[in-house]
């Protein structure tokens, strides 16, 4: 038992060193991801900011008030024709109904000036988490500050929110509301964690195609020890990659990765799931010459489905929710939540998904290796 453990760690250390000293791997796993983050972050920053110009103006309805206080909001909102298509409704109830019935994307209700408190209260009615909610929040806050500056010193302008159940909207959850550099730092890291793990597997497959593995077997190394050593190396390389990406993206692009414990838990479980996936790919492509290309094809498909290539907030809601079980999607979602300060308990769902994926993938890989071990015995 002790010999097997020692052999496993020797194999692990050997694989890690081989990946780290290979210049091509360093360029592939560091220079390319950082270049992608920079290019995608700069080109899509305007799209993912709260004040981006939408493909067509959002429909906003302003409820009329008997006192005429809504006029103070109506004019500034109508001055943004590229962003908003503004209309009015006779009553607050009708304005809310228009949002619920999907005739409008958001409604603004002016309660009026409260003499006792000196507050002008404005309510925003919209779908929870929608892009229009974030946009209108910024716009209304700015407009209300201007109203406050132009009125008596004792008057305060206050905005409140009322989410309309069943209302139309993008359905964008709070953890997706981030800037482009943060999103793509997370997305590209989630994608290349799989490639980092697979870099070790490619080395292991090359050994099996030469006499290196045969010599190890002759020295008493079991297929299980070799598999576990390679998988441990995959995890180590993936964790090192994620750590370097977190530090460098912070320095170059100002990306905040958030809660340290959440990041560490997600990185460890994500790296383990990626190692299991790479092991399963080796079982799926038994010929060494197919492992590298086959793995790359599978990882690119998973990267698209997981949201690493196209921002999830511009995709349909069913696409975001139906594929949440993918391990790389769980890493992406967990990292984005952690970047907003989520503690480990808040990413427990993603951690559970990753742990389950790792268990299933390693079971498949273990079965394949046992079959090969019996054939080689």
C-alpha positions as CSV (number, residue, x, y, z in Angstrom):
1,X,0.0,0.0,0.0
2,X,2.8,2.4,0.9
3,X,4.6,1.6,-2.3
4,X,1.5,2.3,-4.3
5,X,1.0,5.7,-2.6
6,X,4.7,6.6,-3.1
7,X,4.5,5.5,-6.8
8,X,1.4,7.6,-7.2
9,X,3.0,10.8,-5.9
10,X,6.1,10.2,-7.9
11,X,4.0,9.9,-11.1
12,X,2.0,13.0,-10.1
13,X,5.1,15.1,-9.6
14,X,6.6,13.9,-12.8
15,X,3.5,14.8,-14.8
16,X,3.3,18.3,-13.2
17,X,6.9,19.1,-13.9
18,X,6.6,18.0,-17.5
19,X,3.6,20.3,-18.0
20,X,5.2,23.3,-16.3
21,X,8.5,23.1,-18.2
22,X,6.8,22.8,-21.6
23,X,6.9,26.2,-23.2
24,X,4.0,25.4,-25.6
25,X,1.8,24.5,-22.7
26,X,2.6,27.7,-20.9
27,X,1.7,29.8,-24.0
28,X,-1.5,27.7,-24.5
29,X,-2.7,27.9,-20.9
30,X,-1.6,31.4,-20.0
31,X,-1.0,33.7,-23.0
32,X,-4.0,32.6,-25.0
33,X,-6.6,32.9,-22.1
34,X,-5.3,36.3,-21.1
35,X,-5.5,37.5,-24.6
36,X,-9.0,36.3,-25.0
37,X,-10.1,38.0,-21.7
38,X,-8.5,41.3,-22.9
39,X,-10.1,41.2,-26.4
40,X,-13.5,40.0,-25.3
41,X,-13.6,42.3,-22.3
42,X,-12.8,45.4,-24.3
43,X,-15.1,44.6,-27.2
44,X,-18.1,43.6,-25.1
45,X,-17.8,46.0,-22.2
46,X,-20.4,48.4,-23.5
47,X,-22.9,45.5,-24.1
48,X,-22.5,44.2,-20.5
49,X,-22.6,47.5,-18.7
50,X,-25.9,48.8,-17.2
51,X,-26.1,51.7,-19.6
52,X,-25.5,49.9,-22.9
53,X,-27.7,50.8,-25.9
54,X,-30.2,48.0,-26.5
55,X,-31.0,46.6,-30.0
56,X,-34.3,48.3,-29.7
57,X,-35.6,50.7,-27.0
58,X,-37.2,49.2,-23.9
59,X,-40.9,50.0,-23.4
60,X,-41.4,52.1,-20.2
61,X,-44.8,53.3,-19.0
62,X,-45.2,56.2,-16.6
63,X,-48.3,56.3,-14.4
64,X,-50.0,59.7,-14.5
65,X,-50.7,61.5,-11.2
66,X,-53.4,64.0,-10.5
67,X,-50.9,66.4,-9.1
68,X,-48.8,66.3,-12.2
69,X,-45.6,65.2,-10.4
70,X,-45.0,62.5,-13.1
71,X,-44.1,65.3,-15.6
72,X,-40.8,65.8,-13.8
73,X,-39.8,62.2,-14.7
74,X,-41.6,62.0,-18.0
75,X,-39.4,64.6,-19.7
76,X,-36.0,63.2,-18.8
77,X,-37.1,59.7,-19.7
78,X,-38.4,60.8,-23.1
79,X,-35.0,62.4,-23.7
80,X,-33.5,58.9,-24.1
81,X,-35.1,57.7,-27.3
82,X,-32.3,55.3,-28.2
83,X,-32.8,53.5,-24.8
84,X,-36.4,54.0,-23.9
85,X,-39.8,54.1,-25.6
86,X,-41.9,56.1,-23.1
87,X,-45.7,56.1,-22.8
88,X,-48.2,56.9,-20.0
89,X,-51.0,55.1,-18.2
90,X,-53.9,56.8,-16.5
91,X,-53.4,55.0,-13.1
92,X,-50.6,53.1,-11.3
93,X,-52.7,49.9,-11.5
94,X,-52.9,50.1,-15.3
95,X,-49.2,50.7,-15.5
96,X,-48.4,47.6,-13.4
97,X,-50.9,45.5,-15.5
98,X,-49.1,46.6,-18.7
99,X,-45.8,45.2,-17.2
100,X,-47.5,41.9,-16.1
101,X,-49.2,41.5,-19.5
102,X,-45.9,42.2,-21.3
103,X,-47.1,45.3,-22.9
104,X,-44.3,47.2,-21.2
105,X,-40.9,46.2,-19.9
106,X,-41.1,48.5,-16.8
107,X,-43.4,51.0,-15.1
108,X,-42.7,54.1,-13.1
109,X,-45.1,55.3,-10.5
110,X,-44.8,58.7,-8.8
111,X,-46.4,58.6,-5.4
112,X,-46.0,62.3,-4.9
113,X,-44.5,64.6,-2.3
114,X,-45.1,63.5,1.3
115,X,-45.4,66.7,3.4
116,X,-44.6,65.0,6.7
117,X,-41.2,63.6,5.4
118,X,-40.5,65.9,2.5
119,X,-39.9,62.9,0.3
120,X,-40.8,62.4,-3.4
121,X,-41.3,58.7,-3.7
122,X,-41.0,57.0,-7.0
123,X,-41.6,53.2,-7.5
124,X,-40.0,51.1,-10.3
125,X,-42.1,48.1,-11.3
126,X,-40.3,45.6,-13.4
127,X,-39.3,41.9,-13.7
128,X,-36.7,40.9,-11.0
129,X,-33.2,40.6,-12.4
130,X,-34.0,42.0,-15.8
131,X,-31.5,44.2,-17.7
132,X,-34.1,46.9,-17.9
133,X,-34.3,46.9,-14.1
134,X,-30.6,47.6,-13.8
135,X,-30.8,50.3,-16.5
136,X,-33.8,52.0,-15.0
137,X,-32.3,51.9,-11.6
138,X,-29.3,54.0,-12.8
139,X,-31.4,56.3,-14.8
140,X,-34.0,57.0,-12.1
141,X,-31.4,57.5,-9.4
142,X,-29.7,60.2,-11.6
143,X,-33.0,61.9,-12.5
144,X,-34.1,61.9,-8.8
145,X,-30.8,63.5,-7.8
146,X,-31.5,66.3,-10.3
147,X,-35.0,66.7,-9.0
148,X,-33.7,67.0,-5.5
149,X,-31.1,69.5,-6.5
150,X,-33.8,71.7,-8.2
151,X,-36.3,71.6,-5.3
152,X,-36.3,72.9,-1.7
153,X,-33.4,71.8,0.5
154,X,-35.8,69.9,2.7
155,X,-37.1,67.7,-0.2
156,X,-35.6,64.3,-0.7
157,X,-36.2,62.1,-3.8
158,X,-36.5,58.4,-3.0
159,X,-36.8,55.5,-5.4
160,X,-38.3,52.1,-4.4
161,X,-38.7,48.9,-6.3
162,X,-41.7,46.6,-6.7
163,X,-41.1,43.5,-8.7
164,X,-44.1,42.4,-10.8
165,X,-44.7,38.6,-10.6
166,X,-45.0,37.1,-14.0
167,X,-43.7,40.2,-15.7
168,X,-41.7,40.1,-18.9
169,X,-38.0,40.5,-18.7
170,X,-34.7,39.0,-19.4
171,X,-34.8,37.1,-16.1
172,X,-31.1,37.8,-15.5
173,X,-30.1,36.7,-12.0
174,X,-28.1,39.1,-9.8
175,X,-24.9,37.0,-10.1
176,X,-24.9,37.6,-13.9
177,X,-25.0,41.3,-13.6
178,X,-21.3,42.0,-13.9
179,X,-18.8,43.8,-16.2
180,X,-17.3,42.1,-19.3
181,X,-13.8,41.7,-17.9
182,X,-15.1,39.9,-14.8
183,X,-17.4,37.7,-16.8
184,X,-14.8,36.7,-19.4
185,X,-12.1,36.2,-16.8
186,X,-14.5,33.7,-15.1
187,X,-15.7,32.2,-18.3
188,X,-12.3,31.7,-19.9
189,X,-10.9,30.3,-16.7
190,X,-13.8,27.9,-16.4
191,X,-13.1,26.8,-20.0
192,X,-9.3,26.4,-19.7
193,X,-9.4,24.5,-16.4
194,X,-10.6,21.6,-18.6
195,X,-7.7,22.1,-21.0
196,X,-5.2,22.4,-18.0
197,X,-6.4,19.1,-16.7
198,X,-6.2,17.5,-20.1
199,X,-2.6,18.6,-20.7
200,X,-1.6,16.0,-18.1
201,X,-3.8,13.3,-19.8
202,X,-2.2,14.0,-23.1
203,X,1.2,13.3,-21.6
204,X,-0.1,10.1,-20.0
205,X,-1.5,8.9,-23.3
206,X,1.8,9.5,-25.0
207,X,3.5,7.4,-22.3
208,X,1.1,4.6,-23.0
209,X,1.9,4.7,-26.7
210,X,5.7,4.4,-26.0
211,X,7.7,2.1,-23.8
212,X,7.6,4.5,-20.9
213,X,4.4,3.0,-19.5
214,X,5.6,-0.5,-20.2
215,X,8.8,0.1,-18.2
216,X,6.7,1.5,-15.3
217,X,4.5,-1.6,-15.4
218,X,7.6,-3.8,-15.4
219,X,8.7,-2.0,-12.2
220,X,5.5,-2.9,-10.5
221,X,3.4,0.2,-11.0
222,X,-0.2,-0.9,-11.3
223,X,-2.7,0.7,-13.8
224,X,-4.7,2.1,-10.8
225,X,-1.6,3.8,-9.3
226,X,-0.7,5.3,-12.7
227,X,-4.3,6.5,-13.2
228,X,-4.5,8.1,-9.7
229,X,-1.1,9.7,-10.1
230,X,-2.1,11.2,-13.4
231,X,-5.5,12.4,-12.1
232,X,-3.8,14.0,-9.0
233,X,-1.4,15.8,-11.4
234,X,-4.4,17.0,-13.5
235,X,-5.9,18.5,-10.3
236,X,-2.7,20.2,-9.3
237,X,-2.1,21.7,-12.7
238,X,-5.7,22.9,-12.9
239,X,-5.5,24.6,-9.5
240,X,-2.2,26.2,-10.4
241,X,-3.7,27.5,-13.6
242,X,-6.7,28.9,-11.8
243,X,-4.5,30.6,-9.2
244,X,-2.3,32.2,-11.8
245,X,-5.3,33.4,-13.8
246,X,-6.9,34.9,-10.6
247,X,-3.7,36.9,-9.8
248,X,-2.8,38.0,-13.3
249,X,-6.4,39.0,-14.2
250,X,-6.6,41.0,-11.0
251,X,-3.4,42.9,-11.9
252,X,-4.2,43.4,-15.6
253,X,-7.9,43.9,-15.8
254,X,-8.9,44.7,-12.2
255,X,-11.0,41.5,-11.8
256,X,-12.3,40.8,-8.3
257,X,-12.7,37.2,-7.5
258,X,-14.5,37.8,-4.2
259,X,-14.8,35.5,-1.3
260,X,-11.5,33.6,-0.9
261,X,-13.0,30.4,0.7
262,X,-15.7,30.2,-2.0
263,X,-13.1,30.6,-4.7
264,X,-10.9,27.9,-3.1
265,X,-13.7,25.4,-2.7
266,X,-14.9,26.0,-6.3
267,X,-11.4,25.7,-7.7
268,X,-10.7,22.4,-5.9
269,X,-14.0,20.8,-6.8
270,X,-13.9,22.2,-10.3
271,X,-10.3,21.0,-10.9
272,X,-11.4,17.5,-9.6
273,X,-14.4,17.4,-12.0
274,X,-12.1,18.5,-14.9
275,X,-9.7,15.8,-14.1
276,X,-12.5,13.2,-14.0
277,X,-13.8,14.6,-17.4
278,X,-10.3,14.3,-18.9
279,X,-10.0,10.7,-17.6
280,X,-13.4,9.9,-19.2
281,X,-12.2,11.4,-22.5
282,X,-9.2,9.1,-22.5
283,X,-11.7,6.2,-22.0
284,X,-13.8,7.5,-24.9
285,X,-10.9,7.8,-27.3
286,X,-8.7,4.8,-26.7
287,X,-6.3,5.7,-29.5
288,X,-3.6,8.1,-28.3
289,X,-3.6,10.2,-31.5
290,X,-7.3,11.0,-31.0
291,X,-7.2,12.0,-27.3
292,X,-5.9,15.5,-27.8
293,X,-8.2,16.5,-30.7
294,X,-11.2,14.7,-29.2
295,X,-10.8,16.3,-25.9
296,X,-10.5,19.8,-27.5
297,X,-13.7,19.3,-29.4
298,X,-15.6,18.2,-26.4
299,X,-14.3,21.0,-24.2
300,X,-15.1,23.6,-26.8
301,X,-18.7,22.3,-27.0
302,X,-19.0,22.4,-23.2
303,X,-17.5,25.9,-23.2
304,X,-20.2,27.2,-25.5
305,X,-23.0,25.4,-23.6
306,X,-21.5,26.5,-20.3
307,X,-21.5,30.2,-21.2
308,X,-17.8,30.8,-21.6
309,X,-18.1,32.0,-25.2
310,X,-21.4,33.8,-25.3
311,X,-22.6,35.8,-22.3
312,X,-25.5,34.0,-20.6
313,X,-27.5,37.1,-20.1
314,X,-28.0,37.5,-23.8
315,X,-29.2,33.9,-24.2
316,X,-32.7,32.6,-23.5
317,X,-33.6,31.9,-19.9
318,X,-34.2,28.2,-20.7
319,X,-30.6,27.9,-21.9
320,X,-29.3,29.3,-18.6
321,X,-31.5,27.1,-16.4
322,X,-31.6,23.7,-18.3
323,X,-27.8,23.3,-18.5
324,X,-26.9,24.3,-15.0
325,X,-25.8,20.7,-14.3
326,X,-22.7,21.0,-16.6
327,X,-19.6,21.0,-14.4
328,X,-18.0,24.0,-16.3
329,X,-21.3,25.9,-16.0
330,X,-21.3,25.2,-12.3
331,X,-17.7,26.6,-12.0
332,X,-18.7,29.7,-14.0
333,X,-21.8,30.4,-11.9
334,X,-20.0,29.7,-8.7
335,X,-17.1,32.0,-9.6
336,X,-19.5,34.8,-10.6
337,X,-21.4,34.5,-7.3
338,X,-18.1,34.4,-5.4
339,X,-17.0,37.6,-7.2
340,X,-20.0,39.3,-5.7
341,X,-19.0,38.2,-2.2
342,X,-21.0,34.9,-1.9
343,X,-19.8,32.7,1.0
344,X,-19.4,28.9,0.6
345,X,-22.9,28.3,1.8
346,X,-24.2,30.5,-1.1
347,X,-22.4,28.3,-3.7
348,X,-23.3,25.0,-2.1
349,X,-25.5,24.1,-5.1
350,X,-22.6,24.5,-7.5
351,X,-20.2,22.6,-5.2
352,X,-22.7,19.8,-5.0
353,X,-23.0,19.7,-8.8
354,X,-19.2,19.6,-9.2
355,X,-18.8,16.9,-6.5
356,X,-21.5,14.7,-8.2
357,X,-19.9,15.2,-11.7
358,X,-16.5,14.3,-10.3
359,X,-17.8,11.1,-8.7
360,X,-19.6,10.0,-11.9
361,X,-16.7,10.9,-14.3
362,X,-14.1,9.2,-12.1
363,X,-16.3,6.1,-11.8
364,X,-16.4,5.9,-15.6
365,X,-12.7,6.5,-15.9
366,X,-11.9,4.0,-13.1
367,X,-14.0,1.3,-14.9
368,X,-12.2,1.9,-18.2
369,X,-8.8,1.7,-16.5
370,X,-9.7,-1.5,-14.7
371,X,-10.7,-3.1,-18.0
372,X,-7.4,-2.1,-19.6
373,X,-5.5,-3.3,-16.5
374,X,-7.1,-6.8,-16.9
375,X,-6.1,-6.8,-20.5
376,X,-2.6,-5.8,-19.7
377,X,-2.2,-8.2,-16.8
